[in-house]
Amino acid sequence: MRSWARLLGSGVVRLARFYVNNRRDGSRLLSSALVICGAGLIRIDHPVGQVVALLAGLVSLYWWLCYRQLPS
C-alpha cells in the first residue's frame, strides 16, 4: 500500500471537499463555472481558450455531480 493511501486510511490526513454544503451556494458555484466555460468556448480557436474551456468544463461536471448529492 502506498504511503499516502495509508495516511488517508488512518484518518491522519483529511482532505477538504472542494464544494459547499448548501444548494444556494452550490448553484452559484456551478453557474459561475459554466459562465467561465462559455467564455473559453467563445475563444476555442486560441490555446488559452481551449485550456479555460476544458478546465472550467471539468470543474462544472464535478460541481454538478456534487450538487446532485446535496439534500433539497
N, CA, C and O atoms as a Tripos MOL2 file, in Angstrom:
@<TRIPOS>MOLECULE
protein
  288   287    72     0     0
PROTEIN
NO_CHARGES

@<TRIPOS>ATOM
      1 N           0.8470   -1.1710    0.0000 N.3       1 MET1
      2 CA          0.0000    0.0000    0.0000 C.3       1 MET1
      3 C           0.8980    1.2420    0.0000 C.2       1 MET1
      4 O           1.9020    1.2940    0.7110 O.2       1 MET1
      5 N           0.5340    2.2110   -0.7840 N.am      2 ARG2
      6 CA          1.3340    3.4290   -0.8460 C.3       2 ARG2
      7 C           1.2030    4.2270    0.4430 C.2       2 ARG2
      8 O           0.2220    4.0920    1.1740 O.2       2 ARG2
      9 N           2.2020    5.0580    0.7100 N.am      3 SER3
     10 CA          2.2210    5.7880    1.9720 C.3       3 SER3
     11 C           1.0610    6.7700    2.0900 C.2       3 SER3
     12 O           0.4940    6.9230    3.1720 O.2       3 SER3
     13 N           0.6950    7.4480    0.9780 N.am      4 TRP4
     14 CA         -0.4110    8.4060    1.0660 C.3       4 TRP4
     15 C          -1.7320    7.6950    1.2870 C.2       4 TRP4
     16 O          -2.6250    8.2360    1.9390 O.2       4 TRP4
     17 N          -1.8670    6.4980    0.7570 N.am      5 ALA5
     18 CA         -3.0950    5.7350    0.9680 C.3       5 ALA5
     19 C          -3.1960    5.2820    2.4210 C.2       5 ALA5
     20 O          -4.2880    5.2440    2.9890 O.2       5 ALA5
     21 N          -2.0630    4.9420    3.0160 N.am      6 ARG6
     22 CA         -2.0620    4.5800    4.4350 C.3       6 ARG6
     23 C          -2.4600    5.7600    5.2960 C.2       6 ARG6
     24 O          -3.2010    5.6060    6.2660 O.2       6 ARG6
     25 N          -1.9620    6.9560    4.9400 N.am      7 LEU7
     26 CA         -2.3180    8.1480    5.7060 C.3       7 LEU7
     27 C          -3.8090    8.4530    5.5820 C.2       7 LEU7
     28 O          -4.4570    8.8130    6.5650 O.2       7 LEU7
     29 N          -4.3400    8.3130    4.3970 N.am      8 LEU8
     30 CA         -5.7690    8.5640    4.2190 C.3       8 LEU8
     31 C          -6.6000    7.5420    4.9700 C.2       8 LEU8
     32 O          -7.6290    7.8850    5.5520 O.2       8 LEU8
     33 N          -6.1670    6.2900    4.9630 N.am      9 GLY9
     34 CA         -6.8950    5.2400    5.6560 C.3       9 GLY9
     35 C          -6.8360    5.3830    7.1650 C.2       9 GLY9
     36 O          -7.7530    4.9580    7.8680 O.2       9 GLY9
     37 N          -5.7660    5.9760    7.6670 N.am     10 SER10
     38 CA         -5.6170    6.1110    9.1100 C.3      10 SER10
     39 C          -6.3790    7.3100    9.6620 C.2      10 SER10
     40 O          -6.5530    7.4210   10.8750 O.2      10 SER10
     41 N          -6.8280    8.1960    8.8030 N.am     11 GLY11
     42 CA         -7.5570    9.3640    9.2830 C.3      11 GLY11
     43 C          -6.6450   10.5140    9.6610 C.2      11 GLY11
     44 O          -7.1260   11.5400   10.1430 O.2      11 GLY11
     45 N          -5.3290   10.3720    9.4550 N.am     12 VAL12
     46 CA         -4.3990   11.4370    9.8080 C.3      12 VAL12
     47 C          -4.5680   12.6180    8.8610 C.2      12 VAL12
     48 O          -4.5750   13.7730    9.2870 O.2      12 VAL12
     49 N          -4.7000   12.3240    7.6000 N.am     13 VAL13
     50 CA         -4.8440   13.3770    6.5980 C.3      13 VAL13
     51 C          -6.2990   13.4080    6.1540 C.2      13 VAL13
     52 O          -6.8410   12.3970    5.7060 O.2      13 VAL13
     53 N          -6.9300   14.5750    6.2790 N.am     14 ARG14
     54 CA         -8.3050   14.7250    5.8110 C.3      14 ARG14
     55 C          -8.3050   15.8210    4.7690 C.2      14 ARG14
     56 O          -7.9300   16.9580    5.0540 O.2      14 ARG14
     57 N          -8.7190   15.4860    3.5760 N.am     15 LEU15
     58 CA         -8.7610   16.4600    2.5040 C.3      15 LEU15
     59 C         -10.0790   17.2200    2.5520 C.2      15 LEU15
     60 O         -11.1380   16.6300    2.7640 O.2      15 LEU15
     61 N         -10.0100   18.5170    2.3550 N.am     16 ALA16
     62 CA        -11.2130   19.3310    2.3230 C.3      16 ALA16
     63 C         -11.9780   19.0580    1.0330 C.2      16 ALA16
     64 O         -11.3800   18.9100   -0.0320 O.2      16 ALA16
     65 N         -13.2680   18.9940    1.1340 N.am     17 ARG17
     66 CA        -14.0980   18.7910   -0.0430 C.3      17 ARG17
     67 C         -14.1690   20.0860   -0.8320 C.2      17 ARG17
     68 O         -14.3830   21.1550   -0.2620 O.2      17 ARG17
     69 N         -13.9940   19.9930   -2.1180 N.am     18 PHE18
     70 CA        -13.9390   21.1580   -2.9960 C.3      18 PHE18
     71 C         -15.3540   21.5580   -3.4030 C.2      18 PHE18
     72 O         -15.6600   21.6700   -4.5900 O.2      18 PHE18
     73 N         -16.2250   21.7750   -2.3930 N.am     19 TYR19
     74 CA        -17.5980   22.1550   -2.6650 C.3      19 TYR19
     75 C         -18.2280   22.6800   -1.3790 C.2      19 TYR19
     76 O         -17.6130   22.6180   -0.3140 O.2      19 TYR19
     77 N         -19.4400   23.1930   -1.4750 N.am     20 VAL20
     78 CA        -20.1430   23.7700   -0.3260 C.3      20 VAL20
     79 C         -21.1810   22.7840    0.1940 C.2      20 VAL20
     80 O         -21.3630   21.7050   -0.3700 O.2      20 VAL20
     81 N         -21.8560   23.1600    1.2680 N.am     21 ASN21
     82 CA        -22.8160   22.2470    1.8840 C.3      21 ASN21
     83 C         -24.2710   22.6670    1.7170 C.2      21 ASN21
     84 O         -25.1480   22.0740    2.3460 O.2      21 ASN21
     85 N         -24.5560   23.6760    0.8860 N.am     22 ASN22
     86 CA        -25.9540   24.0450    0.6680 C.3      22 ASN22
     87 C         -26.2040   24.2910   -0.8120 C.2      22 ASN22
     88 O         -25.2860   24.6020   -1.5710 O.2      22 ASN22
     89 N         -27.4630   24.1480   -1.2060 N.am     23 ARG23
     90 CA        -27.8220   24.2140   -2.6250 C.3      23 ARG23
     91 C         -27.7060   25.6250   -3.1920 C.2      23 ARG23
     92 O         -27.3890   25.7810   -4.3720 O.2      23 ARG23
     93 N         -27.9500   26.6460   -2.3940 N.am     24 ARG24
     94 CA        -27.8730   28.0130   -2.8990 C.3      24 ARG24
     95 C         -26.4620   28.3480   -3.3440 C.2      24 ARG24
     96 O         -26.2580   28.8110   -4.4660 O.2      24 ARG24
     97 N         -25.4870   28.1200   -2.4750 N.am     25 ASP25
     98 CA        -24.0960   28.4000   -2.8300 C.3      25 ASP25
     99 C         -23.5930   27.4310   -3.9030 C.2      25 ASP25
    100 O         -22.7610   27.7960   -4.7330 O.2      25 ASP25
    101 N         -24.0960   26.2060   -3.8820 N.am     26 GLY26
    102 CA        -23.7150   25.2430   -4.9030 C.3      26 GLY26
    103 C         -24.1690   25.6720   -6.2920 C.2      26 GLY26
    104 O         -23.4350   25.5150   -7.2680 O.2      26 GLY26
    105 N         -25.3740   26.2100   -6.3780 N.am     27 SER27
    106 CA        -25.8590   26.6600   -7.6830 C.3      27 SER27
    107 C         -25.0810   27.8770   -8.1590 C.2      27 SER27
    108 O         -24.8730   28.0460   -9.3600 O.2      27 SER27
    109 N         -24.6510   28.7220   -7.2370 N.am     28 ARG28
    110 CA        -23.8170   29.8720   -7.6150 C.3      28 ARG28
    111 C         -22.4680   29.4260   -8.1530 C.2      28 ARG28
    112 O         -21.9950   29.9470   -9.1630 O.2      28 ARG28
    113 N         -21.8520   28.4710   -7.4870 N.am     29 LEU29
    114 CA        -20.5720   27.9500   -7.9670 C.3      29 LEU29
    115 C         -20.7150   27.3180   -9.3470 C.2      29 LEU29
    116 O         -19.9020   27.5530  -10.2410 O.2      29 LEU29
    117 N         -21.7500   26.5200   -9.5000 N.am     30 LEU30
    118 CA        -21.9640   25.8340  -10.7710 C.3      30 LEU30
    119 C         -22.2160   26.8250  -11.9070 C.2      30 LEU30
    120 O         -21.6660   26.6730  -12.9980 O.2      30 LEU30
    121 N         -23.0420   27.8310  -11.6560 N.am     31 SER31
    122 CA        -23.3250   28.7930  -12.7220 C.3      31 SER31
    123 C         -22.0910   29.6210  -13.0650 C.2      31 SER31
    124 O         -21.8860   29.9650  -14.2290 O.2      31 SER31
    125 N         -21.2700   29.9450  -12.0740 N.am     32 SER32
    126 CA        -20.0340   30.6890  -12.3500 C.3      32 SER32
    127 C         -19.0820   29.8600  -13.2080 C.2      32 SER32
    128 O         -18.4740   30.3780  -14.1450 O.2      32 SER32
    129 N         -18.9550   28.5860  -12.8900 N.am     33 ALA33
    130 CA        -18.0720   27.7220  -13.6760 C.3      33 ALA33
    131 C         -18.5890   27.5610  -15.1010 C.2      33 ALA33
    132 O         -17.8000   27.4750  -16.0420 O.2      33 ALA33
    133 N         -19.9060   27.5190  -15.2650 N.am     34 LEU34
    134 CA        -20.4660   27.3960  -16.6110 C.3      34 LEU34
    135 C         -20.2520   28.6690  -17.4310 C.2      34 LEU34
    136 O         -20.0220   28.5980  -18.6390 O.2      34 LEU34
    137 N         -20.3260   29.8280  -16.7810 N.am     35 VAL35
    138 CA        -20.0600   31.0890  -17.4810 C.3      35 VAL35
    139 C         -18.6020   31.1510  -17.9280 C.2      35 VAL35
    140 O         -18.3100   31.5730  -19.0470 O.2      35 VAL35
    141 N         -17.6910   30.7330  -17.0580 N.am     36 ILE36
    142 CA        -16.2690   30.7280  -17.4120 C.3      36 ILE36
    143 C         -16.0170   29.7290  -18.5480 C.2      36 ILE36
    144 O         -15.2230   29.9970  -19.4490 O.2      36 ILE36
    145 N         -16.6860   28.5950  -18.5010 N.am     37 CYS37
    146 CA        -16.5680   27.6180  -19.5820 C.3      37 CYS37
    147 C         -17.0820   28.2090  -20.8890 C.2      37 CYS37
    148 O         -16.4790   28.0090  -21.9440 O.2      37 CYS37
    149 N         -18.1830   28.9290  -20.8240 N.am     38 GLY38
    150 CA        -18.7210   29.5820  -22.0170 C.3      38 GLY38
    151 C         -17.7600   30.6070  -22.5900 C.2      38 GLY38
    152 O         -17.6300   30.7270  -23.8080 O.2      38 GLY38
    153 N         -17.0820   31.3540  -21.7120 N.am     39 ALA39
    154 CA        -16.0920   32.3200  -22.1900 C.3      39 ALA39
    155 C         -14.9430   31.6030  -22.8930 C.2      39 ALA39
    156 O         -14.4350   32.0830  -23.9070 O.2      39 ALA39
    157 N         -14.5380   30.4680  -22.3610 N.am     40 GLY40
    158 CA        -13.4920   29.6900  -23.0200 C.3      40 GLY40
    159 C         -13.9390   29.1350  -24.3540 C.2      40 GLY40
    160 O         -13.1510   29.0550  -25.2970 O.2      40 GLY40
    161 N         -15.2220   28.7460  -24.4370 N.am     41 LEU41
    162 CA        -15.7380   28.2110  -25.6920 C.3      41 LEU41
    163 C         -15.8500   29.2900  -26.7720 C.2      41 LEU41
    164 O         -15.7510   29.0000  -27.9640 O.2      41 LEU41
    165 N         -16.0560   30.5340  -26.3430 N.am     42 ILE42
    166 CA        -16.1060   31.6230  -27.3190 C.3      42 ILE42
    167 C         -14.7640   31.7520  -28.0300 C.2      42 ILE42
    168 O         -14.7160   32.0230  -29.2300 O.2      42 ILE42
    169 N         -13.6710   31.5580  -27.2880 N.am     43 ARG43
    170 CA        -12.3270   31.6490  -27.8720 C.3      43 ARG43
    171 C         -11.6880   30.2690  -27.9920 C.2      43 ARG43
    172 O         -10.5130   30.1010  -27.6660 O.2      43 ARG43
    173 N         -12.4400   29.2940  -28.4500 N.am     44 ILE44
    174 CA        -11.9410   27.9150  -28.5710 C.3      44 ILE44
    175 C         -10.8220   27.8120  -29.6090 C.2      44 ILE44
    176 O         -10.0640   26.8420  -29.6110 O.2      44 ILE44
    177 N         -10.7180   28.8170  -30.4990 N.am     45 ASP45
    178 CA         -9.6780   28.7920  -31.5250 C.3      45 ASP45
    179 C          -8.2960   29.1330  -30.9720 C.2      45 ASP45
    180 O          -7.2870   28.8890  -31.6330 O.2      45 ASP45
    181 N          -8.2450   29.6950  -29.7650 N.am     46 HIS46
    182 CA         -6.9790   30.0700  -29.1290 C.3      46 HIS46
    183 C          -6.6140   29.0090  -28.0860 C.2      46 HIS46
    184 O          -7.5010   28.4740  -27.4200 O.2      46 HIS46
    185 N          -5.3270   28.6980  -27.9360 N.am     47 PRO47
    186 CA         -4.9420   27.6710  -26.9440 C.3      47 PRO47
    187 C          -5.3830   27.9990  -25.5150 C.2      47 PRO47
    188 O          -5.7490   27.1010  -24.7560 O.2      47 PRO47
    189 N          -5.3490   29.2720  -25.1520 N.am     48 VAL48
    190 CA         -5.8010   29.6400  -23.7980 C.3      48 VAL48
    191 C          -7.2970   29.3810  -23.6580 C.2      48 VAL48
    192 O          -7.7500   28.9160  -22.6120 O.2      48 VAL48
    193 N          -8.0600   29.6760  -24.6940 N.am     49 GLY49
    194 CA         -9.4910   29.3970  -24.6650 C.3      49 GLY49
    195 C          -9.7820   27.9160  -24.5270 C.2      49 GLY49
    196 O         -10.7240   27.5260  -23.8370 O.2      49 GLY49
    197 N          -8.9820   27.0940  -25.1760 N.am     50 GLN50
    198 CA         -9.1590   25.6470  -25.0700 C.3      50 GLN50
    199 C          -8.8890   25.1650  -23.6520 C.2      50 GLN50
    200 O          -9.6260   24.3340  -23.1210 O.2      50 GLN50
    201 N          -7.8230   25.6920  -23.0390 N.am     51 VAL51
    202 CA         -7.4770   25.2910  -21.6670 C.3      51 VAL51
    203 C          -8.5530   25.7480  -20.6950 C.2      51 VAL51
    204 O          -8.9730   24.9840  -19.8250 O.2      51 VAL51
    205 N          -9.0030   26.9970  -20.8390 N.am     52 VAL52
    206 CA        -10.0390   27.5300  -19.9520 C.3      52 VAL52
    207 C         -11.3290   26.7210  -20.1020 C.2      52 VAL52
    208 O         -11.9540   26.3590  -19.1040 O.2      52 VAL52
    209 N         -11.7270   26.4380  -21.3360 N.am     53 ALA53
    210 CA        -12.9560   25.6740  -21.5670 C.3      53 ALA53
    211 C         -12.8500   24.2690  -20.9810 C.2      53 ALA53
    212 O         -13.8030   23.7710  -20.3810 O.2      53 ALA53
    213 N         -11.7020   23.6330  -21.1520 N.am     54 LEU54
    214 CA        -11.5260   22.2760  -20.6290 C.3      54 LEU54
    215 C         -11.5470   22.2550  -19.1030 C.2      54 LEU54
    216 O         -12.2570   21.4530  -18.4980 O.2      54 LEU54
    217 N         -10.7660   23.1400  -18.4840 N.am     55 LEU55
    218 CA        -10.7070   23.1480  -17.0210 C.3      55 LEU55
    219 C         -12.0470   23.5430  -16.4020 C.2      55 LEU55
    220 O         -12.5100   22.9020  -15.4590 O.2      55 LEU55
    221 N         -12.6620   24.5880  -16.9270 N.am     56 ALA56
    222 CA        -13.9520   25.0130  -16.3840 C.3      56 ALA56
    223 C         -15.0260   23.9590  -16.6460 C.2      56 ALA56
    224 O         -15.9230   23.7780  -15.8230 O.2      56 ALA56
    225 N         -14.9480   23.2720  -17.7670 N.am     57 GLY57
    226 CA        -15.9020   22.1990  -18.0380 C.3      57 GLY57
    227 C         -15.7550   21.0400  -17.0680 C.2      57 GLY57
    228 O         -16.7480   20.4740  -16.6110 O.2      57 GLY57
    229 N         -14.5200   20.6870  -16.7560 N.am     58 LEU58
    230 CA        -14.2900   19.6080  -15.7890 C.3      58 LEU58
    231 C         -14.7510   19.9990  -14.3820 C.2      58 LEU58
    232 O         -15.3530   19.1960  -13.6690 O.2      58 LEU58
    233 N         -14.4630   21.2350  -13.9990 N.am     59 VAL59
    234 CA        -14.9190   21.7150  -12.6840 C.3      59 VAL59
    235 C         -16.4460   21.7540  -12.6500 C.2      59 VAL59
    236 O         -17.0550   21.3860  -11.6460 O.2      59 VAL59
    237 N         -17.0620   22.1990  -13.7450 N.am     60 SER60
    238 CA        -18.5270   22.2290  -13.8130 C.3      60 SER60
    239 C         -19.1100   20.8310  -13.6650 C.2      60 SER60
    240 O         -20.0960   20.6430  -12.9520 O.2      60 SER60
    241 N         -18.5220   19.8670  -14.3190 N.am     61 LEU61
    242 CA        -19.0050   18.4870  -14.2100 C.3      61 LEU61
    243 C         -18.8830   17.9770  -12.7790 C.2      61 LEU61
    244 O         -19.8100   17.3550  -12.2600 O.2      61 LEU61
    245 N         -17.7540   18.2330  -12.1450 N.am     62 TYR62
    246 CA        -17.5570   17.7960  -10.7570 C.3      62 TYR62
    247 C         -18.5660   18.4780   -9.8300 C.2      62 TYR62
    248 O         -19.1800   17.8240   -8.9870 O.2      62 TYR62
    249 N         -18.7370   19.8090   -9.9910 N.am     63 TRP63
    250 CA        -19.6660   20.5370   -9.1280 C.3      63 TRP63
    251 C         -21.1070   20.1350   -9.3850 C.2      63 TRP63
    252 O         -21.9180   20.1480   -8.4590 O.2      63 TRP63
    253 N         -21.4490   19.7740  -10.6250 N.am     64 TRP64
    254 CA        -22.7960   19.3090  -10.9060 C.3      64 TRP64
    255 C         -23.0620   17.9780  -10.1950 C.2      64 TRP64
    256 O         -24.1400   17.7660   -9.6410 O.2      64 TRP64
    257 N         -22.0670   17.0880  -10.2180 N.am     65 LEU65
    258 CA        -22.2280   15.8080   -9.5160 C.3      65 LEU65
    259 C         -22.3600   16.0180   -8.0120 C.2      65 LEU65
    260 O         -23.1560   15.3470   -7.3560 O.2      65 LEU65
    261 N         -21.5780   16.9510   -7.4650 N.am     66 CYS66
    262 CA        -21.6890   17.2660   -6.0350 C.3      66 CYS66
    263 C         -23.0340   17.9110   -5.7240 C.2      66 CYS66
    264 O         -23.6470   17.6140   -4.6990 O.2      66 CYS66
    265 N         -23.4910   18.7910   -6.6050 N.am     67 TYR67
    266 CA        -24.7690   19.4920   -6.3930 C.3      67 TYR67
    267 C         -25.9400   18.5020   -6.3390 C.2      67 TYR67
    268 O         -26.8700   18.6760   -5.5510 O.2      67 TYR67
    269 N         -25.8850   17.4770   -7.1720 N.am     68 ARG68
    270 CA        -26.9500   16.4780   -7.1910 C.3      68 ARG68
    271 C         -27.0340   15.6990   -5.8970 C.2      68 ARG68
    272 O         -28.0920   15.1580   -5.5740 O.2      68 ARG68
    273 N         -25.9390   15.6250   -5.1420 N.am     69 GLN69
    274 CA        -25.9230   14.8530   -3.9020 C.3      69 GLN69
    275 C         -26.3710   15.6570   -2.6890 C.2      69 GLN69
    276 O         -26.5630   15.0940   -1.6110 O.2      69 GLN69
    277 N         -26.5400   16.9690   -2.8530 N.am     70 LEU70
    278 CA        -26.9690   17.7980   -1.7310 C.3      70 LEU70
    279 C         -28.4560   17.5710   -1.4470 C.2      70 LEU70
    280 O         -29.2420   17.3710   -2.3730 O.2      70 LEU70
    281 N         -28.8380   17.6010   -0.1810 N.am     71 PRO71
    282 CA        -30.2770   17.4580    0.1310 C.3      71 PRO71
    283 C         -31.0400   18.7190   -0.2880 C.2      71 PRO71
    284 O         -30.4980   19.8240   -0.2600 O.2      71 PRO71
    285 N         -32.2990   18.5350   -0.6750 N.am     72 SER72
    286 CA        -33.0700   19.6960   -1.1380 C.3      72 SER72
    287 C         -33.5440   20.5820   -0.0320 C.2      72 SER72
    288 O         -34.2020   21.5900   -0.2880 O.2      72 SER72
@<TRIPOS>BOND
     1     1     2 1
     2     2     3 1
     3     3     4 2
     4     3     5 am
     5     5     6 1
     6     6     7 1
     7     7     8 2
     8     7     9 am
     9     9    10 1
    10    10    11 1
    11    11    12 2
    12    11    13 am
    13    13    14 1
    14    14    15 1
    15    15    16 2
    16    15    17 am
    17    17    18 1
    18    18    19 1
    19    19    20 2
    20    19    21 am
    21    21    22 1
    22    22    23 1
    23    23    24 2
    24    23    25 am
    25    25    26 1
    26    26    27 1
    27    27    28 2
    28    27    29 am
    29    29    30 1
    30    30    31 1
    31    31    32 2
    32    31    33 am
    33    33    34 1
    34    34    35 1
    35    35    36 2
    36    35    37 am
    37    37    38 1
    38    38    39 1
    39    39    40 2
    40    39    41 am
    41    41    42 1
    42    42    43 1
    43    43    44 2
    44    43    45 am
    45    45    46 1
    46    46    47 1
    47    47    48 2
    48    47    49 am
    49    49    50 1
    50    50    51 1
    51    51    52 2
    52    51    53 am
    53    53    54 1
    54    54    55 1
    55    55    56 2
    56    55    57 am
    57    57    58 1
    58    58    59 1
    59    59    60 2
    60    59    61 am
    61    61    62 1
    62    62    63 1
    63    63    64 2
    64    63    65 am
    65    65    66 1
    66    66    67 1
    67    67    68 2
    68    67    69 am
    69    69    70 1
    70    70    71 1
    71    71    72 2
    72    71    73 am
    73    73    74 1
    74    74    75 1
    75    75    76 2
    76    75    77 am
    77    77    78 1
    78    78    79 1
    79    79    80 2
    80    79    81 am
    81    81    82 1
    82    82    83 1
    83    83    84 2
    84    83    85 am
    85    85    86 1
    86    86    87 1
    87    87    88 2
    88    87    89 am
    89    89    90 1
    90    90    91 1
    91    91    92 2
    92    91    93 am
    93    93    94 1
    94    94    95 1
    95    95    96 2
    96    95    97 am
    97    97    98 1
    98    98    99 1
    99    99   100 2
   100    99   101 am
   101   101   102 1
   102   102   103 1
   103   103   104 2
   104   103   105 am
   105   105   106 1
   106   106   107 1
   107   107   108 2
   108   107   109 am
   109   109   110 1
   110   110   111 1
   111   111   112 2
   112   111   113 am
   113   113   114 1
   114   114   115 1
   115   115   116 2
   116   115   117 am
   117   117   118 1
   118   118   119 1
   119   119   120 2
   120   119   121 am
   121   121   122 1
   122   122   123 1
   123   123   124 2
   124   123   125 am
   125   125   126 1
   126   126   127 1
   127   127   128 2
   128   127   129 am
   129   129   130 1
   130   130   131 1
   131   131   132 2
   132   131   133 am
   133   133   134 1
   134   134   135 1
   135   135   136 2
   136   135   137 am
   137   137   138 1
   138   138   139 1
   139   139   140 2
   140   139   141 am
   141   141   142 1
   142   142   143 1
   143   143   144 2
   144   143   145 am
   145   145   146 1
   146   146   147 1
   147   147   148 2
   148   147   149 am
   149   149   150 1
   150   150   151 1
   151   151   152 2
   152   151   153 am
   153   153   154 1
   154   154   155 1
   155   155   156 2
   156   155   157 am
   157   157   158 1
   158   158   159 1
   159   159   160 2
   160   159   161 am
   161   161   162 1
   162   162   163 1
   163   163   164 2
   164   163   165 am
   165   165   166 1
   166   166   167 1
   167   167   168 2
   168   167   169 am
   169   169   170 1
   170   170   171 1
   171   171   172 2
   172   171   173 am
   173   173   174 1
   174   174   175 1
   175   175   176 2
   176   175   177 am
   177   177   178 1
   178   178   179 1
   179   179   180 2
   180   179   181 am
   181   181   182 1
   182   182   183 1
   183   183   184 2
   184   183   185 am
   185   185   186 1
   186   186   187 1
   187   187   188 2
   188   187   189 am
   189   189   190 1
   190   190   191 1
   191   191   192 2
   192   191   193 am
   193   193   194 1
   194   194   195 1
   195   195   196 2
   196   195   197 am
   197   197   198 1
   198   198   199 1
   199   199   200 2
   200   199   201 am
   201   201   202 1
   202   202   203 1
   203   203   204 2
   204   203   205 am
   205   205   206 1
   206   206   207 1
   207   207   208 2
   208   207   209 am
   209   209   210 1
   210   210   211 1
   211   211   212 2
   212   211   213 am
   213   213   214 1
   214   214   215 1
   215   215   216 2
   216   215   217 am
   217   217   218 1
   218   218   219 1
   219   219   220 2
   220   219   221 am
   221   221   222 1
   222   222   223 1
   223   223   224 2
   224   223   225 am
   225   225   226 1
   226   226   227 1
   227   227   228 2
   228   227   229 am
   229   229   230 1
   230   230   231 1
   231   231   232 2
   232   231   233 am
   233   233   234 1
   234   234   235 1
   235   235   236 2
   236   235   237 am
   237   237   238 1
   238   238   239 1
   239   239   240 2
   240   239   241 am
   241   241   242 1
   242   242   243 1
   243   243   244 2
   244   243   245 am
   245   245   246 1
   246   246   247 1
   247   247   248 2
   248   247   249 am
   249   249   250 1
   250   250   251 1
   251   251   252 2
   252   251   253 am
   253   253   254 1
   254   254   255 1
   255   255   256 2
   256   255   257 am
   257   257   258 1
   258   258   259 1
   259   259   260 2
   260   259   261 am
   261   261   262 1
   262   262   263 1
   263   263   264 2
   264   263   265 am
   265   265   266 1
   266   266   267 1
   267   267   268 2
   268   267   269 am
   269   269   270 1
   270   270   271 1
   271   271   272 2
   272   271   273 am
   273   273   274 1
   274   274   275 1
   275   275   276 2
   276   275   277 am
   277   277   278 1
   278   278   279 1
   279   279   280 2
   280   279   281 am
   281   281   282 1
   282   282   283 1
   283   283   284 2
   284   283   285 am
   285   285   286 1
   286   286   287 1
   287   287   288 2
@<TRIPOS>SUBSTRUCTURE
     1 MET1         2 RESIDUE 1 A MET
     2 ARG2         6 RESIDUE 1 A ARG
     3 SER3        10 RESIDUE 1 A SER
     4 TRP4        14 RESIDUE 1 A TRP
     5 ALA5        18 RESIDUE 1 A ALA
     6 ARG6        22 RESIDUE 1 A ARG
     7 LEU7        26 RESIDUE 1 A LEU
     8 LEU8        30 RESIDUE 1 A LEU
     9 GLY9        34 RESIDUE 1 A GLY
    10 SER10       38 RESIDUE 1 A SER
    11 GLY11       42 RESIDUE 1 A GLY
    12 VAL12       46 RESIDUE 1 A VAL
    13 VAL13       50 RESIDUE 1 A VAL
    14 ARG14       54 RESIDUE 1 A ARG
    15 LEU15       58 RESIDUE 1 A LEU
    16 ALA16       62 RESIDUE 1 A ALA
    17 ARG17       66 RESIDUE 1 A ARG
    18 PHE18       70 RESIDUE 1 A PHE
    19 TYR19       74 RESIDUE 1 A TYR
    20 VAL20       78 RESIDUE 1 A VAL
    21 ASN21       82 RESIDUE 1 A ASN
    22 ASN22       86 RESIDUE 1 A ASN
    23 ARG23       90 RESIDUE 1 A ARG
    24 ARG24       94 RESIDUE 1 A ARG
    25 ASP25       98 RESIDUE 1 A ASP
    26 GLY26      102 RESIDUE 1 A GLY
    27 SER27      106 RESIDUE 1 A SER
    28 ARG28      110 RESIDUE 1 A ARG
    29 LEU29      114 RESIDUE 1 A LEU
    30 LEU30      118 RESIDUE 1 A LEU
    31 SER31      122 RESIDUE 1 A SER
    32 SER32      126 RESIDUE 1 A SER
    33 ALA33      130 RESIDUE 1 A ALA
    34 LEU34      134 RESIDUE 1 A LEU
    35 VAL35      138 RESIDUE 1 A VAL
    36 ILE36      142 RESIDUE 1 A ILE
    37 CYS37      146 RESIDUE 1 A CYS
    38 GLY38      150 RESIDUE 1 A GLY
    39 ALA39      154 RESIDUE 1 A ALA
    40 GLY40      158 RESIDUE 1 A GLY
    41 LEU41      162 RESIDUE 1 A LEU
    42 ILE42      166 RESIDUE 1 A ILE
    43 ARG43      170 RESIDUE 1 A ARG
    44 ILE44      174 RESIDUE 1 A ILE
    45 ASP45      178 RESIDUE 1 A ASP
    46 HIS46      182 RESIDUE 1 A HIS
    47 PRO47      186 RESIDUE 1 A PRO
    48 VAL48      190 RESIDUE 1 A VAL
    49 GLY49      194 RESIDUE 1 A GLY
    50 GLN50      198 RESIDUE 1 A GLN
    51 VAL51      202 RESIDUE 1 A VAL
    52 VAL52      206 RESIDUE 1 A VAL
    53 ALA53      210 RESIDUE 1 A ALA
    54 LEU54      214 RESIDUE 1 A LEU
    55 LEU55      218 RESIDUE 1 A LEU
    56 ALA56      222 RESIDUE 1 A ALA
    57 GLY57      226 RESIDUE 1 A GLY
    58 LEU58      230 RESIDUE 1 A LEU
    59 VAL59      234 RESIDUE 1 A VAL
    60 SER60      238 RESIDUE 1 A SER
    61 LEU61      242 RESIDUE 1 A LEU
    62 TYR62      246 RESIDUE 1 A TYR
    63 TRP63      250 RESIDUE 1 A TRP
    64 TRP64      254 RESIDUE 1 A TRP
    65 LEU65      258 RESIDUE 1 A LEU
    66 CYS66      262 RESIDUE 1 A CYS
    67 TYR67      266 RESIDUE 1 A TYR
    68 ARG68      270 RESIDUE 1 A ARG
    69 GLN69      274 RESIDUE 1 A GLN
    70 LEU70      278 RESIDUE 1 A LEU
    71 PRO71      282 RESIDUE 1 A PRO
    72 SER72      286 RESIDUE 1 A SER
